[in-house]
Amino acid sequence: MRNFEKVFMDACCDPQPVALERRRSNREQCELRGSILLGGTSIGICVVKDISIEGAKLVIPNTSWIPFEFGVSCLSDKISVRVQRVWASNGELGVRFLDPINLAVL
């Protein structure tokens, strides 16, 4: 009976591996309307869901057409930054900022 209890407890209670957080800076939750820019021209809209000094998470209905590098502007063009696509999943897109940004304007 003891062996059964140990096997059961090991199988049910072992902690599962947790995905490691690789970001070096904290992200702030937000809900900002943005524009996708290519060559300085708006080619689509997005919503910025979280942001840090290093990158952001964008919500875009269809991410398949988004190039590897593009621009994003927010808050009526108060922020405009070149970004690089890092990941995409289910209408969300993670980007890394290629230019420094000033989060104080948010």
C-alpha positions, 0 to 999 in steps of 0.5 A: 500500500505504501508503494501505491501511495508514493507512486500516486503522490509522485504522479499527481503532485509533482510540479509541472515545468513552468515556461521561463520568462525571458524578458529583461523588463516588466511589461505594463498592461494597456489597451492602445489603438495602433497602426501598422506602418510600412514605408511610413504608410498605415497598412492596418490597425492593431491593439497594443495589449502590453508594452515595455521599453523592449517590446510589446504584444499586439493584437492583429486579426490576421498576423500572416501578412505582417512582415518581419520588420515594420513600424507601429504608431500609437496615440495619434502618432505620439509614438512611432517605432520600428519593430521586429516580429518575435512570435505570432499566435492566434491573432497576437504578435510579439514584437521587439523595438528596434528604436528606443521609445519613451514610455512617459508619453503613454 
